[in-house]
Amino acid sequence: MIKFTAPKPSINMEKAKKPNLKEKNQILRKETEEILTATFSHLKEVIGEKKFNEKVRKAGKILAAGVEKRKAKLEAIKEKSASS
């Protein structure tokens, strides 16, 4: 009887599945940009498509920048209040 053992992956699978902070911010930024574009689509005609896309991109970056920091801060506050 021959035993078959699967080869061990060279990359830790847990690390490979979880997106890092930069990837999370990129995903969040793109989602934010889509929402802003859908919400303010009537302004695209007034401002112009190129300027509108530029402004939406900048707003997405600004809004996504502080989200992870804020999440970590809120979690720390919840843990502190739960332990008290």
N, C-alpha and C positions, 0 to 999 in steps of 0.2 A: 504494500500500500504506500503510495507516494503522498507526502504532505505538501500542500501548496501554501506558501506564505506570500501574501501580497507585498510588493515593495513599499518601503516606507517613503512617504512624501518628503521632499527636501525642504518644503516650506511648511511652517506650522499652519494647519488649516484654520485654526481659530483666528489667527492674525490675518489670514488671507480673506476671510469672510467679512470682517469688520472694516468699514471705510474709516480712514483716518480723518483728523480734524479738517484738513484742507479739502478733502473730497466731500465731507459733509457740508462745508461752507459753499462749495461750488454747486452742489445739488440744491441747497436752500436758496442760493442766489438765483439760480435758473428758475426755480418755482416762483420766487418772488417777482422776477421779471415777467413771467407769464401772467401772473395775476395783475400786475400793474398795467401791462399792455392791454389786457382784456378790459380792465376797469376804465382806463383813460384813452381808449381807442379813438374817441371823438376829438381828442387834442392832436392826434397824429396829422389830421388834415390841416389844422390851423398852423402848427409849428413846422411841419414838414417831417417826412419819414426819417431822414438821417439824424436830425437833431433830437427827435423824439426818442429814437432807439438809443442814442447816446445818453440822454437824460435818464431813461429807464434803467440802463446798465449801471450808471453811477448810483442811482437810488437803491438798486438791488444790492450793490456792494456795501453801501452804508448800512442798510437794514440787516444784512446777513452778518456783518462784522462783529456785532456785540452779542449775538444770540448764544453762542456756546459759553462765553464768559458769564452771561446772565444765568444760564441753566446751572452751571457749576456753583454759582453763588447761592441760588435758591435751594439747591440740594444741600449745601452746607448749612444753611439756616434751618431747613427741615430736620436734618440729623441732630443739630444742636438742640432744637426745641423738643424733639422726640426723646433725647437722652435726659432731659431735665425733668 
